[in-house]
């Protein structure tokens, strides 16, 4: 899900700009009707020539690389894939409904009738490290997290101040072995503003967690207590892959069901 606390404002602007830019593609002008028969004293209007056809824009081919889609753009109800940076893995997944936006995965904002800042989303990446402390230690853990699935599962489970709501457990998912765990944003003090919510007791008002490209900083797309992140850390032929699904407290059952449908559609191709 998007990484900055101002993301919702940026997304709203982006959606507005996209809405203003929509419109039909002009087609070749039809040939005008034949001019009337020559009449004394009347000069027939010259016959107009047809405008050249617009340059054809090739239709996207699916499955499409989601990283080729502009940031925070609407996704079609189609199949996409992402190849996490630093791996030769491709992860395919299907978008089940309209309203989902591009990311190294996908995300969907809640409706105006949902609680403020509601969002569900999916991130797929090669996770490399975690923050030293999510609230007050906004720098990479030193030494960095080791290379195995167990190393990362242990680091995430111990990441302060998150609440470990489901401890690491061995799983087999999508044909690969690994660990599953779940973290929840604790009951931290926060304030709402036009620039998004801020956690008042945390550095810069932000809560940080996992680190991995294509982000150049730790993920900090958290806006209020009770947000949940569910992790699958998988060993894909010696490469560590993280799939993380997040949801806000009060996210609609329909949005959560769509998120589960995306998870169910995943196909990992090493």
N, C-alpha and C positions, 0 to 999 in steps of 0.2 A: 504494500500500500504506500501511497505517496509519503515522502519523508519529512516534510517541513510542516510546522504548525500553521503556516499561512497557506497551506495547500488548498484548503477548501475555498478560500478567496480567489486564489489563482485559477482553480478549476471553474468556479462560477464565471470568471471573466473569460476563460477559454471557451466555455460552452456558449457564452453570449456572442463572442466573436464568430464562432463556427456557425451559430444560428443566423447571424447577419450575412454570412458569406454563402449561404445555400441558394440554389436556383437551378433552373433547367439549363441544359447545354443547348445553345442555338443550333438550329439545323439549317441546311441549305434553303435559301428563300425559294418559294415556289415560282414557277414561270408565270409572269403576268398573262392575263387573257389577251387575245389578239386585239390590236387597235381597231376602231370602227373603220368601215369602208371610207375611202377618200371622199370628202365633201368639199365642194367649191368654197374657197376662203378659209378652210380649216386645215391646219397642219397637224397630222397625226403625231402623237407623242412618240418619241423614239422608244423602241423596245428595250426594256431593261435587261441587263445581263445578270445571270445568276451569280450570287456571291459564292466564293470558293468554300468548299466544305472545311469545317474546323479540323484541326489535327486530331486524329483519333487517339484517345487515351486508353492504353491497354488495361483491361480488367485485371485486378489482382488474381493471382493464382493461389488456391488453397490446397493444402495447408500453407499458411503464410507465416513468415518469421515476425513475431510480434515486435521485435526490436526495430523492424523497418517501418512500423506505424508511428507517426508523430506522437510525442509524449501526451498523455491524458486525452487521447482521441477516442471517439466511440469505436467499439469493435463490432464487426458483423456477427451474425449468428452463424458462425463457421468454425472450422478447426484451425488452431494456431499452434506454433511451437516456439520454444525458446532454447537456445544453446548456452548454458551458463558459462560465463567468462572463466577461462582457465581449464575448461573441460572439453572433451569431444563427445559429450552427451547431448542428445536432443530429447526434449520432453514435449510431447504433444498433448493438447487438451482442447475440448470443445466448449465454446460459449453457448449456453442454452437459451438465452433470451436477450432482448434488447436492454440497453442501459449500462452495459459493462464497458469499462474504459481500459486503455492500454497501459501497460506496466510490464515489468519482467515477470509476467503472470497476468493478472487482471484485478480490477476492483470496481465496486459499485456503490455510489452514494445513496443514502436513504431518501425517502420521499419527504416532502415538507410536513407530512403528518407523523413522521417518525421522530424519535427524540433527536435533539440538535446534534449535528456532526456524526450521525450514524453512518457507518461504512462497513462493508464486508470486502474481503480481498484475499488474494493469493499471490505469494511471492515464490519464485523458483530460482535458486542460485547456488553457487559454490561458496558457502560461508567459510570465512577464514579466521575470524576472531570475535571477541565480544568487548564491550566497554568495561573499564575497570569497575565502575559503579554506575548504574543507570541514572541515578539522580544527581550525584555530586562529583563523580569521577569521570568526566567526559574526555577520556583518552583511552587508547587501546590497552587492553590487558597486557601486562609485562610480567613474565615472558608470555608470548602469544600462545593461544590454545594449540595443542598438539594436532596432528593430522588425522586422527582416527575419529570414527563416529562416537565412540565412547568418550573421547576427550571433549568433543563439543557438547555432548549430552550432559556431561558433568559440569562444564562451564556454564551452560545455560541454566541448569537446575540451581546453581549457586549464585546466579546474578541478582544482586541486590538493586532495588528494593522489591523486585517482582515476587509475587506469591506463587509458589510451585503447587498448582492445583492438581496436576497429575504427574507423579514422578516418572523418571525414565523407565521404560519397559521395553523388553525385546519384542520386535514385530517383524513380520514379513509383509512388505507392501509393494505392489506393482512388480512382484517377482524378485525383489531384492531384500536382504536382511538389513536390520538397523534398529533404531530406537525411536520411540514415540514419547513425547511429554507435552505438558500444557502449562503455560504461564498466564497469570492474570495481573493486570495493573492494580496495585493496592489502593487503599482509600487515602490518597494524597490530597492535600489542599490544592485547589485550582481555581482559576478565575477565567471568566469568559470575556472575550473582547472581539472587536471587528477583525482582528488579525488571527483569531482562533484561540482556543483555550491554552492557558499556561499553567504549569505546576509551580506554584509560588515558592515552594521550598527547594526547588531543584535549580541547578545552574542554568542560566538563560531561560528558565521556565520550561525546559525540555527534559524528556525522559528518553534515555538512549538504551540500545540493546545490542543486537547482532551487527556484524560488519562483514561486508562482502561486495565485490564488484557486481553490477556496474556502479553502485553507490561509491562515492569517494569519501564517505563519512559514515558514522554509525546510523542505523535506522532509528528514527525518532518520530514516527507518525502516530503518536499516541495523543489523545485529546482529553480523556477523562477516565476516572477510576472505573474498574469493572470490565475494561476491554480484555478480550481473551485472544491468545495466540496458541495455536495447536501446531506442533512441530513433528515432522517425519524426517529423521536423519538417516540416510541410506548409504550403504556401501555399494556403489555401482562399479563393479570390477576394479576395485582399488581406488575409485574416485569418490569423494564425499559429496553427496548431494543433499541439499536441504529444501524441503517443501514446507511452507508455513502458511496456514490459513488463519485469518484474523476476523473477528467480529466485534461489534460494539454491543454494550448492554442495551437491550431494547430493539436490536435489529429485527426486522420483520421476519416471520417464519418463511415467507416466500423468498426473501433474499438469501436466507441461510440455506434453504432447500436448493436454490440455484448454485450456491457455493459448493454444496455437497455433490451436486450433479457434475460440476467441473472436476472436483476431486475424483469422482468415480470414473470420469472419462480419461484420466491420465494414462499415457502410454510412454514408457521410458525406453529409448533406443540408444544403447551405448555405442 
